[in-house]
Amino acid sequence: MCGIVGYVGNKDCTEVLIDGLSKLEYRGYDSAGISVLENGCIRTVKAQGKLKNLEDKISAGECFKGTCGIGHTRWATHGEPSDINAHPHGNAILSIVHNGIIENYMDIKESLKNDGYTFESQTDTEIAAKLLDYYYKGDPVEAIIHVLGEVRGSFALGIVFKDFEDTIFAVRKESPLIVGVGDGENFIASDVPAILKYTKKYYLLESDELAILKKDSVEFLDLHRNTIEKEIQVADWDMEAAEKCGYEHFMLKEIHEQPNAIKNTLSPRIKNGLPYLDGCGLDDETLKNFNNIFIVACGTAMHAGVVGKYVIEELVRIPVTVDIASEFRYRNPIITEKDLVIIISQSGETADTLAALKLAKKQGAKTLAVVNVVGSSIAREADMVIYTHAGLEISVASTKAYSVQVAVMYLLAFKLALINDKITEDACRNYTNQLFEIPSVISAYLEEKEQLQFIASKLVNADSLLFIGRGLDYAMSMEGSLKLKEISYIHSEAYPAGELKHGTISLITENMPVIAVATQKSLFEKTISNIKEVKARGANVILLSSCDSKTKPGMMLLIIELTFLVQMICLCH
Ligand code: GLU
């Protein structure tokens, strides 16, 4: 989800919009565009790629002379990055910029087509623009309220109308949007850095609130047109802190973005309480009757694949093999046209993974990509794509991208199980509901950072440590161990808890802490036995569990009650 900027004042708004968009560059984007109100007309220019491409287009054409306009940098979710799919979208009457996802855009598109509308882009945004046009009869607020009554999803919108040359309208649902207040000028932005150069004062727009900005006034309305009084905020951040939304670093910011990322990934894919993957090219017929499934990926994405293996095998009873892409492509794998190869990659550009995908296609397998970047090489190459909607991940160590990949693995497992008659519709609905609760459970857990800081303080001086777990707990341990190595430079290994005794246990001393993950009821006592083995050799153990059992051995360094993991992991047990 990317950047929105809007300006109304006395300055040349093209300059302010481009400057604001450049301040949002750290969020990453694939295209950009602006609409400026000029002499009673809406002038729009858009360009795929860097902001420089947009600037070049603007300076090559006539410059726009206007003091009110909106701008956007796009992180594609619906339709590849291209000039046509770039925002703003609209027509001669109105123009909109949009962050987020309109979930029911397909249904709205169908009904608008029946009313004679045609569409040129592949975006969900264009549907919102045309719907707004459909309801607009001279009163923008009326039209916006109608649209909000119809669209589902999480989104922020900035809108200008030809007939209202000095006004910006803005509204949001879940996706962030602020209203900056200057002296004789006002702004909208998806993030504070875009306006910091001009003002430090801003209002936070809440969900289902509408803002109407003119150069000398800002008015807020609820969806019944009642005026709302809001408290002004003052940003005391410098530019760098503002980019990180006040977090110390991008990784921490992205950890806190997990709940929204999962929600954005799941909600467009659930219809009537059931997994809905039709828009991804995955019709039921295609998904039936595979002999084998291969999941191929690297690093963190591969670990999400291991979770996928456990869940799919448990629910669907099809053999699943997880492969590291750099091994798969050179090991002459045995794949046939009756197999499904799932390729997971955040960027969609991972070289070994792309090569593995090409190999699988050459051998006739059906290929399904799970990627975050729309229009990336892997997304283009694969037969079918499920996009994760995590937004840009700036931190090199992946966090929210892993969470959304895991969420997709679960959703896919539910879908496969349902269409292969392994679970009933009721059971599937129940699983899907539980999965959809995960974002709020994660949000609650992220509030408890003191406990996590305490554990970190116990581990900080270790040279080496072990993660142990069984089944899904082992899958998660693999990712935990990788993250620890990558971030703290402390050596660690993830081990299947039952395998430890075949040699590696000899390394255990009081200087090698053990993080034991035991969240699955069915394996809890087995893992507890393994914990006793390492404790007997002096290890300090941190147990991650929520299984309420009296069998937990005493003298544990710390027991973390991981309710959210258990909810996620025990769905199928
Ligand atoms: N869903 C919209 C699109 O794909 C907006 C994406 C964004 O937030 O940048 O164009």
Residues whose N, C-alpha, C, O or C-beta is under 5 A from the ligand:
A	BS01	LIG	M1 C2 T73 R74 W75 A76 T77 H78 N85 H98 N99 G100 I101 T123 D124 T125
